[in-house]
Amino acid sequence: MSTPTANWSYPTAIHFGAGRIKELADACRAAGIRRPLLVTDAGLAKLAITARAIGLVKEAGLPVALFSEVQPNPVDANVEAGIATFRAGGHDGIVAFGGGSGLDTGKVIAFMAGQSRPLWDFEDIGDWWTRADPDRIAPVVAVPTTAGTGSEVGRAGVITQEATHTKKVIFHPKMMPRVVICDPELTVGMPPFITAGTGMDALAHCLEAYCSPSYHPMAEGIAVEGMRLVFENLPKAVANGNDLGARAHMMSAGAMGAASFQKGLGAIHALSHPVGALYNTHHGMTNGVFMPYVLVFNRPAIEAKIVRLAGFLGLGGGFDGFLKAVLDLRKRTGVPHDLGGLGVDDSRAETIVEMSLVDPTAGGNPVPLTKEASRKLFAAALSGDIAAAA
């Protein structure tokens, strides 16, 4: 039997616990940041938690500015505007603050502010990341305010190219934040819809990483525990946003999903990305809709693994028991059963199919994602017929 060979990389310094936002200024200094630009989305910029974060940095004597021209599905124009603000203010680092949109945009601004080549020259294709000048990548401190994307412990950012309505992954190893502050108190204000959507994103990351055929047993183990945390805590966090214990466990699960998905993702994300880019749906909620359909489609390749997973989670019934648990979790947390619940129709079905095939996550699916397969999965998720995905 051949010996496995792989390249592995794991996250950064994480300061986890309630109230640890108070350490933000110290984290900036530890990262070598003296003039931070705090990057977040437009909605979050208006909230008290953002004002408090900025106040903490100012009180510590660090001049800080705010950039909030970030859409829920960030586009290249958001990055360009952020780079202009970064350069004009003489900033030397980024505090990426928020959910996936703020975190991804902040990381990409820090990466691009010192580069001379265009953004799309650094798409996550082959070794394109080596085109960047690593010495001109600004440091990042990441502060997640949701629990799902895990972008705070990732080396990439997802940005939509407006000209093509395509989500693209920008990657460089030095995009990993130097310090992460995970304070579950920051997530208490999330409404149930966002709590559910980000939680389903964490579950999708863990599940697809676990099912990916590539070799990474450490990532696989983290993914399994991450899924346990989601199943046990997401319904609690949705039902009672003030349940700080459930919020904390979901914040852990979000980071664990991102730590594990370097093993690979798959058809859930490959289909969710184009749907989100074309219909502006919430990414995690879209993942949640596609999840059972992709599970059934992948069953021939993953059934034995899912049976083991179900045993770890204490679920009876093997694969079918796990599928039932996913459906029950979606129902309890308000995830629509079909794409119509997200306002998606069939008018752009073929475009979504074509986009899914070239999405960078498609190659990690345990069953090859062909045009016929993608078309079948989209049609099943649109009609709500899970059996049709088989």
Beta strands, then each sheet from edge to edge (+ up, - down):
strand 1: 13-16
strand 2: 36-39
strand 3: 65-67
strand 4: 93-98
strand 5: 140-144
strand 6: 156-161
strand 7: 166-171
strand 8: 179-182
sheet 1: 1+ 8+ 5+ 4+ 2+ 3+
sheet 2: 6+ 7-
end
